[in-house]
């Protein structure tokens, strides 16, 4: 019965990546060229980057505002990508955009299906340098005290099969429980069953409204990528100089963002629907360009074990050869 459950979940979770594969096949048949860089009359290389609809995109706008893209000789357009960032891959593969954001699981799903995409830089990873901005929330009167107590319980998630589900299952197992005995359902982030795993402003609002948090969220696995930028292998092969200029500008913006939290808050006020008063009260995130390949391998191994990946992609199929990787 358990094997059947895992098989069904793998089939469902593979559908987004398979859709992207089908889209790539169609685009290739039509002769689309995703490797061409357009240069404007001003001599600047034109680049489009797809951001997430939620957060972690702040360094992109800082690079624009501080002139880092311009100084690098780039004309960069920042656009909101798909609501599910794992669905940005077709736009990258057909040349509609050159770079896009996603999280670790969103990227790994595509890589496990053989999509020719590579991570070029990190944006943010879980770190003990900041207080948790995500985690498990329960009612104050709940008998749930630890992650292992979730066995036999129902946990609400904003989306199934992603990084949030992975970290929840990982922490159940780390606490000595069996992740297969936890039921996950997709619900609005404000809904609550036995428990809800929430993040960002929803996590902060839940705690402010009296919910109790358990553990330290993704900070329990420092180094897990929460936001990365990726591109197509074909584009990177033909445009490595442009890609290096782009990632260099983003790296400068990451350093600036960590040193200027008010600049981050100003971007959040402009590009999110979160009330300004709430933004002013919250600590800003810590941004990091590095991608910890050791932690990423832990994520891959466990996602496959939990049935969230059909197969474990090799490191050579994940990272651009000039990406800022690190080991621990």
C-alpha positions, -999 to 999 in steps of 0.1 A, spaced: 0 0 0 28 24 9 46 16 -24 15 24 -43 11 57 -24 47 67 -32 43 57 -69 11 78 -73 28 108 -57 58 104 -80 36 103 -110 17 135 -100 49 154 -91 65 145 -124 37 161 -145 50 197 -143 85 186 -155 70 164 -182 49 193 -194 81 213 -197 98 185 -216 68 184 -240 70 221 -245 107 219 -252 101 192 -278 74 214 -295 96 245 -295 126 226 -309 105 213 -338 95 249 -346 131 259 -348 132 283 -318 167 295 -310 173 300 -273 210 307 -276 209 342 -293 217 373 -274 202 405 -287 223 437 -285 206 471 -285 217 502 -304 235 513 -272 257 482 -274 242 466 -243 232 430 -243 195 425 -237 186 401 -209 152 391 -195 150 375 -161 118 360 -146 114 366 -109 92 348 -84 58 363 -74 65 362 -37 99 371 -24 137 367 -27 137 388 -59 149 419 -41 186 417 -53 174 418 -89 158 452 -84 187 465 -63 210 456 -92 188 476 -114 184 506 -90 221 508 -81 231 506 -118 250 473 -115 234 459 -146 241 491 -166 277 491 -154 281 455 -166 269 466 -201 235 449 -197 200 460 -205 180 439 -181 142 435 -180 128 420 -148 94 403 -152 71 382 -129 73 346 -139 50 317 -134 32 314 -100 48 279 -97 84 289 -105 93 254 -117 71 263 -147 96 290 -158 117 264 -175 99 264 -209 104 302 -211 141 298 -205 144 269 -230 125 288 -258 145 320 -254 116 342 -240 139 348 -210 175 341 -203 174 336 -166 147 327 -141 141 322 -104 130 291 -86 137 272 -54 157 240 -49 129 215 -54 115 234 -84 148 232 -102 155 196 -92 122 184 -106 132 197 -140 168 184 -138 156 149 -128 136 148 -160 166 157 -181 158 194 -189 190 211 -201 191 238 -174 218 249 -150 218 269 -118 240 300 -123 238 316 -88 222 314 -55 200 342 -41 191 330 -6 197 299 15 186 289 50 209 302 76 213 303 114 223 340 110 186 350 110 155 340 129 133 314 112 110 329 85 91 296 79 80 267 100 53 244 114 23 262 131 -2 246 154 -28 259 178 -16 267 213 -37 239 227 -25 213 202 -10 181 215 16 183 187 49 192 203 75 178 179 77 169 142 74 132 150 40 140 165 27 147 130 24 109 123 -13 102 116 -20 140 113 -28 163 84 -5 191 75 -17 220 52 8 233 26 6 261 1 16 236 -26 24 199 -27 57 183 -37 79 213 -32 106 225 -8 81 231 19 69 195 18 104 182 16 116 201 47 85 190 67 92 153 58 129 157 64 122 171 99 97 144 107 124 118 98 151 137 117 129 136 148 126 98 145 92 97 128 80 82 95 72 108 69 50 83 50 25 84 80 19 122 76 -9 134 52 -2 165 33 -30 186 17 -28 217 -4 -46 246 13 -45 284 15 -16 294 38 -41 309 62 -59 275 67 -52 251 95 -58 214 99 -39 196 126 -10 219 115 1 241 87 37 247 74 39 283 65 65 309 54 72 346 51 45 371 61 20 342 66 43 326 91 48 359 110 11 367 109 2 332 122 25 336 152 12 371 158 -23 357 159 -15 332 186 -3 301 167 26 281 182 56 273 160 76 241 163 113 239 154 134 263 134 120 256 99 145 254 71 171 268 94 173 232 107 191 224 74 214 254 70 225 259 34 193 246 17 188 268 -13 155 288 -10 161 309 -41 183 303 -71 187 317 -107 190 293 -136 195 294 -173 196 270 -202 227 250 -209 226 261 -245 224 298 -237 253 295 -212 275 277 -237 270 305 -263 269 335 -239 292 327 -210 306 363 -209 271 378 -207 261 353 -181 292 361 -160 284 399 -162 248 392 -151 257 370 -121 285 394 -112 260 423 -110 236 401 -90 265 393 -66 271 430 -60 234 435 -53 234 407 -28 262 423 -9 243 456 -10 210 441 1 226 425 32 241 459 41 210 480 34 179 464 48 158 496 42 165 492 5 151 457 7 120 469 25 115 497 -1 114 470 -28 90 449 -9 66 478 -4 67 485 -42 64 449 -55 44 430 -29 9 435 -15 22 432 21 12 463 42 40 488 46 36 489 84 41 451 86 72 452 64 88 479 85 85 457 116 100 426 100 137 417 99 149 414 63 163 381 48 200 373 45 210 368 9 238 346 -3 251 338 -38 268 305 -28 252 272 -35 261 245 -10 264 214 -31 268 191 -1 235 203 13 219 201 -21 230 165 -24 213 158 10 181 174 -4 183 152 -36 189 120 -17 160 126 7 136 139 -20 141 107 -39 136 86 -7 104 105 1 91 100 -34 94 137 -44 119 128 -72 119 99 -96 156 99 -98 187 117 -84 204 139 -110 242 141 -110 260 173 -99 272 177 -135 236 181 -146 228 209 -120 254 236 -120 269 260 -145 307 255 -144 311 292 -133 284 291 -106 295 301 -71 294 266 -55 307 256 -21 309 224 -1 305 218 37 
